[in-house]
Amino acid sequence: MENRHVDTELRLGRPGSGGGSAAAAAAEKWVKVSIQGAPYLRKVNLRAYRGYRELMAALFCFVRTFNWASQQWGMLVAYEDEAGHSMLAGDLPWDMFVDSCVKLLICKMRLP
């Protein structure tokens, strides 16, 4: 499995910012990532990952910077679809998730 550096996968930016060709834009799916307790958003290209495992690993590395991804805390990742419904990431097959996701929300949860 390829090792991805979080800073290259999660980036700060406005929706629609950046450039590139139409073909490159069609091969990308940028969504906002909201993190519980963080006053700002990030964006992530869902098509840069091959599945939930890779995405969750990158998100986990990112939340470590907030010092709550530890033995006492875990993370819960939810998403919002085009219709405004909130669901847990992992509930749909990967391709359907990528097509329908418009926003990710990372919440902390206390581990037993």
N, C-alpha and C positions, 0 to 999 in steps of 0.2 A: 504494500500500500504506500502511496506517495505521501511524504510528509509535507504538510502545508503550513506556511507561516501565517499566523492569524492576522498580522498587520496588512498582509497583501489581500486577504479575503474579506475582512471587515474594514470598511472605510467610511469616513465621515463625508457626507456630501448631500446636496439637495437632490430630490427626485428629478430625473431628466437631465442632470448635469453630466458633463463629460462629452465626449465626441465619438467619432468612429463611424464606420460605414453602416449601412442599413443591415447588411448581412451579419455583421458582428453584433449589432444591437438585437437582432432576432435570436441570436444564440445566447443571449443573456436574459436573466430574470432577476432584476434588482428589487429587493423589498426592504422596507424599514425594519429595524430591530430596536425595540424598546426594552430597556432593562429596568426592572424594579429598583427604585431608589436613585437612578441616574437622571440628571437633569437634561440629557441630550440623547439623540438617536444616532444609530449607525445604519449603514446599508450593507447588505450582503447579496452576492450574486448566487442564487440557488443553483443555477445550472453549472456552477464551478465544482459542484459536488456530485458524487455518484450515488449517494443515498443518505439516509438518516444518520448512519453511524459517523460518516465523515463530517456532516454538518454539526452534529451534536458535539463532536470532539473539538471542532473549531470554536463553537460557542462556549464550551466549557473552558477552554484556554483563555478566551476573552474575559469571561466573568471572574476568573481568578484575580484579575486586577482590582476587583472590588472587595477582595478579602472575605467573601462569604461563600465561596466554593471550597469548603473545607470538610473535615470529618463530621462537623455538626450540621452543616447545611448542604443541601443538594439543589438542583435546579429543575424547574418544570418549564417546558417550552410549549406555549400555546400559539395559535395562529388565527388570523382573521381571513375569511375568504371574501370573494367579490360581493356576496350578498350581505356581508356584515356579521356573519355567524362566527362565533369563537369556538375552536375545537383544539384538542391536544395534538401536537405534532406527533406523527406516527400512526394516526388513526386511518389514514388513507395510503394506498400504494404510492410510492415515491413520485412517479410521473404525474399522477392526479394532484398530489400535494403541490408540486412545483407549479402546475398550471393554475391552480385555484388560489394559492396563497398571495395575499397582498400586504400582510404585516405580521411580524413575529413579536411575541412578548415573552421575555424571560423573567420568571418569578423565582424567588428563593423559597425553599420549603425546609422545615426542620426535619432532620432525619431521626428515626427512633433510636 
